Structure formats: C-alpha cells, structure tokens
Amino acid sequence: MTYVITEPCIGTKDQSCVEVCPVDCIYEAGDQFLINPEECIDCGACEPECPVEAIFPEDEVPDEMESYIAKNEDYFE
C-alpha cells in the first residue's frame, strides 16, 4: 500500500506534505503533487500535514477519486 494525493491538491499545492516526507517521494507534477509508489515507505507523515485533506492511504481513497490512484502510478512509469 502507498499513499495517494487526490483532487483537493489541484490548485492548492501546499508544500507541507513535501516538507515532512522523510524519503522525498512527493513530486510536483504540473497541477498537483504526486507520490511515487515505489519510493513511499507508508509512514503516513504527509497525511495529517495536508491542509485540504487530499492525501489518503491507497485503500481508503474515496470512490469518486479512485482515478487518482492510476494517475499517481502512471506518472512514475
């Protein structure tokens, strides 16, 4: 499992999550930040730092935002 950044990040791109990530796996990807699933260590440090609640564990992404799982994975292929 990894963490996924979803739609609320678009247009906000607050860097709080980037600053607390111990492995630097969060990248700027145009309109939002994305988490590299191969680098994420599932520590969860980023989730509570997000001011717009855009970060979820992969298995808890809301149904209406599940397309962001593929967006995160596809970006890093």
Secondary structure, DSSP 8 states (H G I E B T S, - for coil): --EEE-GGGTTT--THHHHH-TT--EEE-SSSEEE-TTT-----SSGGG-TT--EEEGGG--GGGTHHHHHHHHHT-
